[in-house]
Amino acid sequence: MAKKIPATVVTGFLGAGKTSLIRHMIENANGRRLAFIINEFGDLGVDRELITGCGIEGCEDEDVVELTNGCICCTVADDFLPTIAALLDRPNPPDHIVIETSGLALPKPLIKAFGWPEIRTRATVDGVIAVVDVAAVAAGLFATDPAAVDAQRAADPNLDHESPLEELFEEQLGSADVVVLNKTDLVDAATLARVKAEMAPHLRPAVRIVTAVSGALDPAVLLGLDLAAEDDLDTRPSHHDDGHEHDHDDFASIVVDLGEIADPAALEARIKQVATRHDILRVKGFVAVPDKAMRLIVQGVGDRVQRYFDRPWEPNEIRTSRLVVIGQTGFDAEAVTAELRA
């Protein structure tokens, strides 16, 4: 019987650094043929572009498949199953499949899918990797109002005051085999220890915790775990095991077109202001700077913004700037758009 093709599920909240982790995998694949399934929340395929457009040797467009019809945990039958079947049906299938879930996805429904007859005999979940933005956790970004939540819990420990952000974070940790504490350069040792302690109640026994900066880890730490996670579902707790339906009505996204941006520093300042004023979770996209041959990448988590030039604009590309903005449902999309364009 043919050996099953291993698949690694990479989960983690918005902006945790999943794409950076995957890019590092590609750059250090050492001849291993990898294929990627990328799922994003929002209409602009930034993560796929960051991988296929980066010019990494061995990373071909056909090896990176994007799922655009919604969060992968809610479209398993319609989108994921045909996509992975197509990869498995290739005359020369990949050695390993890496699946980057949306930052708002539940990992457990995806793991369950590997028990379906169409996949079970051909592929297996090698392991589940949860990427954590240590600085974001330390800042309490996974609670709508961390101070108020803590006060309510102290007053009545029987109350359940979890926000949608907290619940998602716990879901991702609860399914993990390896937790990558990313962006550790942004916190001190005491903060890192506090984050580890806060996460501990949500982790399964024997989960491995590793630290990283910009997702730079040896792929040997993440691939080849051979855990067959689909056979181990009962140990991976979920808030939705009781049949409670999961949706994404708590979150919304918009795409903001900006044209060319002469002053990227001013745009960064506006993004920080918008994130603070409107409680925006994530901003990411591409920026065209006049007289610059390179495309500028902008990525923001809360009021932390990173920007860097990634590659030259292609001759047939339209030089324009587009940002995806993701926040909790009800944020003022018109005001956010106007402030970013100011």
Contacts in CASP RR format, 6 or more apart in sequence:
PFRMAT RR
TARGET T0000
AUTHOR 0000-0000-0000
METHOD contacts of the structure
MODEL  1
MAKKIPATVVTGFLGAGKTSLIRHMIENANGRRLAFIINEFGDLGVDREL
ITGCGIEGCEDEDVVELTNGCICCTVADDFLPTIAALLDRPNPPDHIVIE
TSGLALPKPLIKAFGWPEIRTRATVDGVIAVVDVAAVAAGLFATDPAAVD
AQRAADPNLDHESPLEELFEEQLGSADVVVLNKTDLVDAATLARVKAEMA
PHLRPAVRIVTAVSGALDPAVLLGLDLAAEDDLDTRPSHHDDGHEHDHDD
FASIVVDLGEIADPAALEARIKQVATRHDILRVKGFVAVPDKAMRLIVQG
VGDRVQRYFDRPWEPNEIRTSRLVVIGQTGFDAEAVTAELRA
1 121 0 8 1.000
2 122 0 8 1.000
4 121 0 8 1.000
4 122 0 8 1.000
4 123 0 8 1.000
4 124 0 8 1.000
5 88 0 8 1.000
5 93 0 8 1.000
5 94 0 8 1.000
5 95 0 8 1.000
5 96 0 8 1.000
5 97 0 8 1.000
5 122 0 8 1.000
5 123 0 8 1.000
5 124 0 8 1.000
6 96 0 8 1.000
6 97 0 8 1.000
6 123 0 8 1.000
6 124 0 8 1.000
6 125 0 8 1.000
6 126 0 8 1.000
6 223 0 8 1.000
6 224 0 8 1.000
6 226 0 8 1.000
7 84 0 8 1.000
7 96 0 8 1.000
7 97 0 8 1.000
7 98 0 8 1.000
7 99 0 8 1.000
7 114 0 8 1.000
7 123 0 8 1.000
7 124 0 8 1.000
7 125 0 8 1.000
7 126 0 8 1.000
8 96 0 8 1.000
8 97 0 8 1.000
8 98 0 8 1.000
8 99 0 8 1.000
8 125 0 8 1.000
8 126 0 8 1.000
8 127 0 8 1.000
8 128 0 8 1.000
8 129 0 8 1.000
8 222 0 8 1.000
8 223 0 8 1.000
8 225 0 8 1.000
9 99 0 8 1.000
9 101 0 8 1.000
9 107 0 8 1.000
9 110 0 8 1.000
9 111 0 8 1.000
9 125 0 8 1.000
9 127 0 8 1.000
9 128 0 8 1.000
9 129 0 8 1.000
9 175 0 8 1.000
9 229 0 8 1.000
10 18 0 8 1.000
10 21 0 8 1.000
10 22 0 8 1.000
10 98 0 8 1.000
10 99 0 8 1.000
10 100 0 8 1.000
10 101 0 8 1.000
10 129 0 8 1.000
10 131 0 8 1.000
11 18 0 8 1.000
11 101 0 8 1.000
11 103 0 8 1.000
11 105 0 8 1.000
11 107 0 8 1.000
11 128 0 8 1.000
11 129 0 8 1.000
11 130 0 8 1.000
11 131 0 8 1.000
11 172 0 8 1.000
11 175 0 8 1.000
11 176 0 8 1.000
12 18 0 8 1.000
12 101 0 8 1.000
12 103 0 8 1.000
12 130 0 8 1.000
12 131 0 8 1.000
12 132 0 8 1.000
12 172 0 8 1.000
13 103 0 8 1.000
13 104 0 8 1.000
13 132 0 8 1.000
13 133 0 8 1.000
13 136 0 8 1.000
13 142 0 8 1.000
13 165 0 8 1.000
13 168 0 8 1.000
13 169 0 8 1.000
13 172 0 8 1.000
14 41 0 8 1.000
14 103 0 8 1.000
14 104 0 8 1.000
14 281 0 8 1.000
14 282 0 8 1.000
14 301 0 8 1.000
14 326 0 8 1.000
15 103 0 8 1.000
15 133 0 8 1.000
15 136 0 8 1.000
15 282 0 8 1.000
15 284 0 8 1.000
15 299 0 8 1.000
15 300 0 8 1.000
15 301 0 8 1.000
16 103 0 8 1.000
16 131 0 8 1.000
16 132 0 8 1.000
16 133 0 8 1.000
16 136 0 8 1.000
16 182 0 8 1.000
17 131 0 8 1.000
17 133 0 8 1.000
17 182 0 8 1.000
17 183 0 8 1.000
17 214 0 8 1.000
17 215 0 8 1.000
18 47 0 8 1.000
18 100 0 8 1.000
18 101 0 8 1.000
18 103 0 8 1.000
18 131 0 8 1.000
19 47 0 8 1.000
19 50 0 8 1.000
19 51 0 8 1.000
19 100 0 8 1.000
20 182 0 8 1.000
20 214 0 8 1.000
20 215 0 8 1.000
20 216 0 8 1.000
21 129 0 8 1.000
21 131 0 8 1.000
21 180 0 8 1.000
21 182 0 8 1.000
21 212 0 8 1.000
21 215 0 8 1.000
21 217 0 8 1.000
21 222 0 8 1.000
22 36 0 8 1.000
22 51 0 8 1.000
22 98 0 8 1.000
22 100 0 8 1.000
23 50 0 8 1.000
23 51 0 8 1.000
23 54 0 8 1.000
23 56 0 8 1.000
24 214 0 8 1.000
24 215 0 8 1.000
24 216 0 8 1.000
24 217 0 8 1.000
24 219 0 8 1.000
25 34 0 8 1.000
25 98 0 8 1.000
25 219 0 8 1.000
25 222 0 8 1.000
25 223 0 8 1.000
26 34 0 8 1.000
26 51 0 8 1.000
26 56 0 8 1.000
26 58 0 8 1.000
26 59 0 8 1.000
27 56 0 8 1.000
28 218 0 8 1.000
28 219 0 8 1.000
29 58 0 8 1.000
29 219 0 8 1.000
30 219 0 8 1.000
32 95 0 8 1.000
32 96 0 8 1.000
32 219 0 8 1.000
32 223 0 8 1.000
33 63 0 8 1.000
33 92 0 8 1.000
33 94 0 8 1.000
33 95 0 8 1.000
33 96 0 8 1.000
34 63 0 8 1.000
34 94 0 8 1.000
34 95 0 8 1.000
34 96 0 8 1.000
34 97 0 8 1.000
34 98 0 8 1.000
35 63 0 8 1.000
35 64 0 8 1.000
35 65 0 8 1.000
35 87 0 8 1.000
35 93 0 8 1.000
35 94 0 8 1.000
35 96 0 8 1.000
35 97 0 8 1.000
35 98 0 8 1.000
36 51 0 8 1.000
36 63 0 8 1.000
36 64 0 8 1.000
36 65 0 8 1.000
36 97 0 8 1.000
36 98 0 8 1.000
36 99 0 8 1.000
36 100 0 8 1.000
37 65 0 8 1.000
37 66 0 8 1.000
37 67 0 8 1.000
37 72 0 8 1.000
37 80 0 8 1.000
37 83 0 8 1.000
37 84 0 8 1.000
37 87 0 8 1.000
37 97 0 8 1.000
37 98 0 8 1.000
37 99 0 8 1.000
37 100 0 8 1.000
38 45 0 8 1.000
38 47 0 8 1.000
38 48 0 8 1.000
38 51 0 8 1.000
38 64 0 8 1.000
38 65 0 8 1.000
38 66 0 8 1.000
38 67 0 8 1.000
38 100 0 8 1.000
39 66 0 8 1.000
39 67 0 8 1.000
39 70 0 8 1.000
39 71 0 8 1.000
39 72 0 8 1.000
39 99 0 8 1.000
39 100 0 8 1.000
39 101 0 8 1.000
39 102 0 8 1.000
39 105 0 8 1.000
40 46 0 8 1.000
40 47 0 8 1.000
40 48 0 8 1.000
40 66 0 8 1.000
40 68 0 8 1.000
40 102 0 8 1.000
41 70 0 8 1.000
41 71 0 8 1.000
41 102 0 8 1.000
41 103 0 8 1.000
41 104 0 8 1.000
41 105 0 8 1.000
41 248 0 8 1.000
41 251 0 8 1.000
41 253 0 8 1.000
41 326 0 8 1.000
42 253 0 8 1.000
42 255 0 8 1.000
42 324 0 8 1.000
42 326 0 8 1.000
43 68 0 8 1.000
43 253 0 8 1.000
43 255 0 8 1.000
43 324 0 8 1.000
44 255 0 8 1.000
44 285 0 8 1.000
44 322 0 8 1.000
44 323 0 8 1.000
44 324 0 8 1.000
45 66 0 8 1.000
45 68 0 8 1.000
45 324 0 8 1.000
46 284 0 8 1.000
46 285 0 8 1.000
46 286 0 8 1.000
46 324 0 8 1.000
47 100 0 8 1.000
48 64 0 8 1.000
48 66 0 8 1.000
49 286 0 8 1.000
50 297 0 8 1.000
50 310 0 8 1.000
51 59 0 8 1.000
51 64 0 8 1.000
52 59 0 8 1.000
52 61 0 8 1.000
52 64 0 8 1.000
53 310 0 8 1.000
53 311 0 8 1.000
54 310 0 8 1.000
54 311 0 8 1.000
55 311 0 8 1.000
63 94 0 8 1.000
65 83 0 8 1.000
65 86 0 8 1.000
65 87 0 8 1.000
67 75 0 8 1.000
67 79 0 8 1.000
67 80 0 8 1.000
67 83 0 8 1.000
69 75 0 8 1.000
69 78 0 8 1.000
69 79 0 8 1.000
70 79 0 8 1.000
70 102 0 8 1.000
71 101 0 8 1.000
71 102 0 8 1.000
71 104 0 8 1.000
71 105 0 8 1.000
71 248 0 8 1.000
72 79 0 8 1.000
72 80 0 8 1.000
72 99 0 8 1.000
72 101 0 8 1.000
72 102 0 8 1.000
72 105 0 8 1.000
72 110 0 8 1.000
73 101 0 8 1.000
73 102 0 8 1.000
73 105 0 8 1.000
73 106 0 8 1.000
73 107 0 8 1.000
73 108 0 8 1.000
73 109 0 8 1.000
73 110 0 8 1.000
73 246 0 8 1.000
74 109 0 8 1.000
74 246 0 8 1.000
74 247 0 8 1.000
74 248 0 8 1.000
76 109 0 8 1.000
76 110 0 8 1.000
76 112 0 8 1.000
76 113 0 8 1.000
80 110 0 8 1.000
80 113 0 8 1.000
81 113 0 8 1.000
81 116 0 8 1.000
81 118 0 8 1.000
81 119 0 8 1.000
84 97 0 8 1.000
84 119 0 8 1.000
84 123 0 8 1.000
85 118 0 8 1.000
85 119 0 8 1.000
87 93 0 8 1.000
87 94 0 8 1.000
87 97 0 8 1.000
88 119 0 8 1.000
88 122 0 8 1.000
88 123 0 8 1.000
96 126 0 8 1.000
96 223 0 8 1.000
96 224 0 8 1.000
97 123 0 8 1.000
99 110 0 8 1.000
101 107 0 8 1.000
101 110 0 8 1.000
103 168 0 8 1.000
104 168 0 8 1.000
104 248 0 8 1.000
104 251 0 8 1.000
106 168 0 8 1.000
106 171 0 8 1.000
106 172 0 8 1.000
106 238 0 8 1.000
106 240 0 8 1.000
106 246 0 8 1.000
107 128 0 8 1.000
107 130 0 8 1.000
107 171 0 8 1.000
107 172 0 8 1.000
107 175 0 8 1.000
107 176 0 8 1.000
107 236 0 8 1.000
108 171 0 8 1.000
108 175 0 8 1.000
108 233 0 8 1.000
108 236 0 8 1.000
108 238 0 8 1.000
108 240 0 8 1.000
109 246 0 8 1.000
111 125 0 8 1.000
111 128 0 8 1.000
111 175 0 8 1.000
111 229 0 8 1.000
111 230 0 8 1.000
111 233 0 8 1.000
111 236 0 8 1.000
112 230 0 8 1.000
112 233 0 8 1.000
113 119 0 8 1.000
114 120 0 8 1.000
114 123 0 8 1.000
114 124 0 8 1.000
114 125 0 8 1.000
114 229 0 8 1.000
114 230 0 8 1.000
115 230 0 8 1.000
120 230 0 8 1.000
124 228 0 8 1.000
124 229 0 8 1.000
124 230 0 8 1.000
125 227 0 8 1.000
125 228 0 8 1.000
125 229 0 8 1.000
125 230 0 8 1.000
126 223 0 8 1.000
126 224 0 8 1.000
126 225 0 8 1.000
126 226 0 8 1.000
126 227 0 8 1.000
126 229 0 8 1.000
127 177 0 8 1.000
127 178 0 8 1.000
127 225 0 8 1.000
127 227 0 8 1.000
127 229 0 8 1.000
128 175 0 8 1.000
128 176 0 8 1.000
128 177 0 8 1.000
128 178 0 8 1.000
128 229 0 8 1.000
128 236 0 8 1.000
129 176 0 8 1.000
129 177 0 8 1.000
129 178 0 8 1.000
129 179 0 8 1.000
129 180 0 8 1.000
129 222 0 8 1.000
130 172 0 8 1.000
130 173 0 8 1.000
130 174 0 8 1.000
130 175 0 8 1.000
130 176 0 8 1.000
130 178 0 8 1.000
130 179 0 8 1.000
130 180 0 8 1.000
131 180 0 8 1.000
131 182 0 8 1.000
131 215 0 8 1.000
132 173 0 8 1.000
132 179 0 8 1.000
132 180 0 8 1.000
132 181 0 8 1.000
132 182 0 8 1.000
132 195 0 8 1.000
132 199 0 8 1.000
133 182 0 8 1.000
133 183 0 8 1.000
133 301 0 8 1.000
134 181 0 8 1.000
134 182 0 8 1.000
134 183 0 8 1.000
134 184 0 8 1.000
134 186 0 8 1.000
134 187 0 8 1.000
134 191 0 8 1.000
134 192 0 8 1.000
134 195 0 8 1.000
135 183 0 8 1.000
135 186 0 8 1.000
135 187 0 8 1.000
135 304 0 8 1.000
136 142 0 8 1.000
136 301 0 8 1.000
136 302 0 8 1.000
137 169 0 8 1.000
137 195 0 8 1.000
137 198 0 8 1.000
137 199 0 8 1.000
138 187 0 8 1.000
138 191 0 8 1.000
138 194 0 8 1.000
138 195 0 8 1.000
140 146 0 8 1.000
141 165 0 8 1.000
141 281 0 8 1.000
141 301 0 8 1.000
141 302 0 8 1.000
142 163 0 8 1.000
142 165 0 8 1.000
142 166 0 8 1.000
142 168 0 8 1.000
142 169 0 8 1.000
143 149 0 8 1.000
143 163 0 8 1.000
143 165 0 8 1.000
143 166 0 8 1.000
144 163 0 8 1.000
144 165 0 8 1.000
144 328 0 8 1.000
149 161 0 8 1.000
149 163 0 8 1.000
149 166 0 8 1.000
152 159 0 8 1.000
152 161 0 8 1.000
153 159 0 8 1.000
153 161 0 8 1.000
162 170 0 8 1.000
164 250 0 8 1.000
164 251 0 8 1.000
164 328 0 8 1.000
165 281 0 8 1.000
167 239 0 8 1.000
169 202 0 8 1.000
170 202 0 8 1.000
170 239 0 8 1.000
171 238 0 8 1.000
171 239 0 8 1.000
171 240 0 8 1.000
173 179 0 8 1.000
173 199 0 8 1.000
173 202 0 8 1.000
173 203 0 8 1.000
174 202 0 8 1.000
174 203 0 8 1.000
174 204 0 8 1.000
174 236 0 8 1.000
174 237 0 8 1.000
174 238 0 8 1.000
175 229 0 8 1.000
175 236 0 8 1.000
175 238 0 8 1.000
176 203 0 8 1.000
176 204 0 8 1.000
176 207 0 8 1.000
177 204 0 8 1.000
177 207 0 8 1.000
177 208 0 8 1.000
177 225 0 8 1.000
177 227 0 8 1.000
177 229 0 8 1.000
178 207 0 8 1.000
178 208 0 8 1.000
178 209 0 8 1.000
178 210 0 8 1.000
178 221 0 8 1.000
178 222 0 8 1.000
178 225 0 8 1.000
179 199 0 8 1.000
179 203 0 8 1.000
179 207 0 8 1.000
179 208 0 8 1.000
179 209 0 8 1.000
179 210 0 8 1.000
180 210 0 8 1.000
180 211 0 8 1.000
180 212 0 8 1.000
180 215 0 8 1.000
180 217 0 8 1.000
180 222 0 8 1.000
181 192 0 8 1.000
181 195 0 8 1.000
181 196 0 8 1.000
181 209 0 8 1.000
181 210 0 8 1.000
181 211 0 8 1.000
181 212 0 8 1.000
182 211 0 8 1.000
182 212 0 8 1.000
182 213 0 8 1.000
182 214 0 8 1.000
182 215 0 8 1.000
183 212 0 8 1.000
183 213 0 8 1.000
183 214 0 8 1.000
184 192 0 8 1.000
184 211 0 8 1.000
184 212 0 8 1.000
184 213 0 8 1.000
185 213 0 8 1.000
186 304 0 8 1.000
187 195 0 8 1.000
192 211 0 8 1.000
196 209 0 8 1.000
203 209 0 8 1.000
204 235 0 8 1.000
204 236 0 8 1.000
210 217 0 8 1.000
210 221 0 8 1.000
229 236 0 8 1.000
240 246 0 8 1.000
249 329 0 8 1.000
250 328 0 8 1.000
250 329 0 8 1.000
251 281 0 8 1.000
251 326 0 8 1.000
251 327 0 8 1.000
251 328 0 8 1.000
251 329 0 8 1.000
252 326 0 8 1.000
252 327 0 8 1.000
252 328 0 8 1.000
252 329 0 8 1.000
252 330 0 8 1.000
252 331 0 8 1.000
252 333 0 8 1.000
253 324 0 8 1.000
253 325 0 8 1.000
253 326 0 8 1.000
253 327 0 8 1.000
254 324 0 8 1.000
254 325 0 8 1.000
254 333 0 8 1.000
254 336 0 8 1.000
254 337 0 8 1.000
255 322 0 8 1.000
255 323 0 8 1.000
255 324 0 8 1.000
255 325 0 8 1.000
256 322 0 8 1.000
256 323 0 8 1.000
256 324 0 8 1.000
256 325 0 8 1.000
256 336 0 8 1.000
256 337 0 8 1.000
256 340 0 8 1.000
256 341 0 8 1.000
257 320 0 8 1.000
257 321 0 8 1.000
257 322 0 8 1.000
258 267 0 8 1.000
258 287 0 8 1.000
258 320 0 8 1.000
258 321 0 8 1.000
258 322 0 8 1.000
258 323 0 8 1.000
258 340 0 8 1.000
258 341 0 8 1.000
259 288 0 8 1.000
259 320 0 8 1.000
259 321 0 8 1.000
260 288 0 8 1.000
260 289 0 8 1.000
260 290 0 8 1.000
260 319 0 8 1.000
260 320 0 8 1.000
260 321 0 8 1.000
261 267 0 8 1.000
261 287 0 8 1.000
261 288 0 8 1.000
261 289 0 8 1.000
261 296 0 8 1.000
261 321 0 8 1.000
262 289 0 8 1.000
262 290 0 8 1.000
264 287 0 8 1.000
264 289 0 8 1.000
264 296 0 8 1.000
264 298 0 8 1.000
264 307 0 8 1.000
267 287 0 8 1.000
267 298 0 8 1.000
267 340 0 8 1.000
268 298 0 8 1.000
268 305 0 8 1.000
268 307 0 8 1.000
270 339 0 8 1.000
270 340 0 8 1.000
270 342 0 8 1.000
271 283 0 8 1.000
271 298 0 8 1.000
271 300 0 8 1.000
271 305 0 8 1.000
271 323 0 8 1.000
271 340 0 8 1.000
272 302 0 8 1.000
272 303 0 8 1.000
272 305 0 8 1.000
273 339 0 8 1.000
274 280 0 8 1.000
274 283 0 8 1.000
274 325 0 8 1.000
274 336 0 8 1.000
274 339 0 8 1.000
274 340 0 8 1.000
275 283 0 8 1.000
275 300 0 8 1.000
275 302 0 8 1.000
275 303 0 8 1.000
276 302 0 8 1.000
276 303 0 8 1.000
277 339 0 8 1.000
278 327 0 8 1.000
278 331 0 8 1.000
278 332 0 8 1.000
278 335 0 8 1.000
278 336 0 8 1.000
279 327 0 8 1.000
279 328 0 8 1.000
279 331 0 8 1.000
280 302 0 8 1.000
280 325 0 8 1.000
280 326 0 8 1.000
280 327 0 8 1.000
280 331 0 8 1.000
280 336 0 8 1.000
281 301 0 8 1.000
281 302 0 8 1.000
281 326 0 8 1.000
281 327 0 8 1.000
281 328 0 8 1.000
282 300 0 8 1.000
282 301 0 8 1.000
282 302 0 8 1.000
282 324 0 8 1.000
282 325 0 8 1.000
282 326 0 8 1.000
282 327 0 8 1.000
283 298 0 8 1.000
283 299 0 8 1.000
283 300 0 8 1.000
283 305 0 8 1.000
283 323 0 8 1.000
283 324 0 8 1.000
283 325 0 8 1.000
283 326 0 8 1.000
284 297 0 8 1.000
284 298 0 8 1.000
284 299 0 8 1.000
284 300 0 8 1.000
284 323 0 8 1.000
284 324 0 8 1.000
285 297 0 8 1.000
285 298 0 8 1.000
285 299 0 8 1.000
285 322 0 8 1.000
285 323 0 8 1.000
285 324 0 8 1.000
286 295 0 8 1.000
286 296 0 8 1.000
286 297 0 8 1.000
286 298 0 8 1.000
286 321 0 8 1.000
286 322 0 8 1.000
287 295 0 8 1.000
287 296 0 8 1.000
287 297 0 8 1.000
287 298 0 8 1.000
287 307 0 8 1.000
287 321 0 8 1.000
287 323 0 8 1.000
288 295 0 8 1.000
288 296 0 8 1.000
288 313 0 8 1.000
288 319 0 8 1.000
288 320 0 8 1.000
288 321 0 8 1.000
289 296 0 8 1.000
292 309 0 8 1.000
293 312 0 8 1.000
293 313 0 8 1.000
294 309 0 8 1.000
294 310 0 8 1.000
294 311 0 8 1.000
294 312 0 8 1.000
294 313 0 8 1.000
295 309 0 8 1.000
295 310 0 8 1.000
295 311 0 8 1.000
295 312 0 8 1.000
295 313 0 8 1.000
296 307 0 8 1.000
296 308 0 8 1.000
296 309 0 8 1.000
296 310 0 8 1.000
297 306 0 8 1.000
297 307 0 8 1.000
297 308 0 8 1.000
297 309 0 8 1.000
297 310 0 8 1.000
298 305 0 8 1.000
298 306 0 8 1.000
298 307 0 8 1.000
298 323 0 8 1.000
299 305 0 8 1.000
299 306 0 8 1.000
299 307 0 8 1.000
300 306 0 8 1.000
313 319 0 8 1.000
323 340 0 8 1.000
325 333 0 8 1.000
325 336 0 8 1.000
325 340 0 8 1.000
END
